[in-house]
Amino acid sequence: MHFETRAIHAGQEPDPVYGAVMTPIYQTTNFAFKELGQPGPFEYTRSANPTRSALESCLASLEGGTRGFAFATGMAGIATVLNLLNAGDHIIVHADLYGGTYRLLSSVIAEKGVSVEFSNLRDLDTFRQAIRPNTKMIWTETPTNPLLHLLDLAAIAEIAQEKKILTVCDNTFATPCFQQPLSLGIDIALHSTTKYINGHSDVVGGAIVVKDAVVGKRIGFLQNSMGTAQAPFDSFLVLRGLKTLALRMQAHNQNALALAEWLSEHPKVDKVFHPGLKDHPQHDLALRQMTGFGGTFSFRPKGGKEVAARVLSSVRIFTLAESLGGVESLIGQPWTMSHGSMPADVKLASGITEDLIRLSVGIEHVDDLREDLREALG
Ligand SMILES: *Cc1c(COP(=O)(O)O)cnc(C)c1O
């Protein structure tokens, strides 16, 4: 079945008791045993819950994996995957990554005896040289936040597979609608479902999808042991959000590309970072690896941080707020907001400057969004 159909039906049968067409919210901590020693398919909601299981099956189907897992937040999912590592292991992380993941790796995981190495995985030779005998995991994120750099997932997966190293891709920006890391050879696809997957800025959540049964079993064990799973009500909301993922992503993609093209011609704009533009250094890779570019991109106005601050504070439809991926348009300054927890030298080294503006383009009418930016740029 096609993606759009699976987004609506995978993992979801009418409820066996009353025939409810929409998966009910099983707002219960526990499930009655049939008899002593004979539990039903569900026992205790931390371990499994029918609402969450429906969401997890749907996520697995959309990413093309064998098992899906839903988490309380994106970071809960990330922390669960990182618990596959033990003291003495080495992880190679693409240096340009989500601020919260950077913080967890550098201030928590690295303190536990895991050796964390940030590297530039866009350069495959650098990547090859970073691999050590104790390298257990490669961490990728593509497109990256906020500069929309891409990583060649198939090439990275091939190098890692030769050495039997587990590969992870944070697929939050593209969603399985536009990019399917598992089909490119990556072992674990990961999401902050807070963003496009839920899409309505009313839930925080995370997801993991895996291909391999052994890895899946371990993630399931960790999810239950660490208690990082998503609550039934939140699972219900994310499952509802998924139903319109394909339509929303098309709208985000069209609006963002139209604005990026317009901004790149604007006399007061210095540079636009969007993989759909022909001047993006990895435009060809984007066409090869993705079927759409997503709804988030960034740009730098001419005139430095004062001009950027003026744009950020004078928009009226775009809301100045953290996060991305909702139906409503947001604007932000990565320097102080999404990447505020990253040291200044690390930000500058990855090209994040104080005058950089990030847009999460929503699904409003594109003419209204363009007008808003036109007025703000003055
Ligand atoms: C938001 C985000 C996360 C963290 O997810 P939360 O749901 O906020 O915990 C991880 N990776 C990326 C790319 C994100 O945008």
The ligand as a Gaussian input file, in Angstrom:
#p B3LYP/6-31G(d) Opt

LIG

0 1
 C       13.297000      18.818000      18.581000
 C       14.325000      17.895000      18.102000
 C       14.813000      16.876000      18.932000
 C       14.378000      16.709000      20.375000
 O       13.036000      16.374000      20.492000
 P       12.090000      16.768000      21.738000
 O       10.779000      16.228000      21.318000
 O       12.128000      18.258000      21.863000
 O       12.645000      16.113000      22.955000
 C       15.753000      16.016000      18.401000
 N       16.203000      16.147000      17.133000
 C       15.771000      17.126000      16.319000
 C       16.300000      17.213000      14.933000
 C       14.820000      18.034000      16.774000
 O       14.405000      19.006000      15.954000

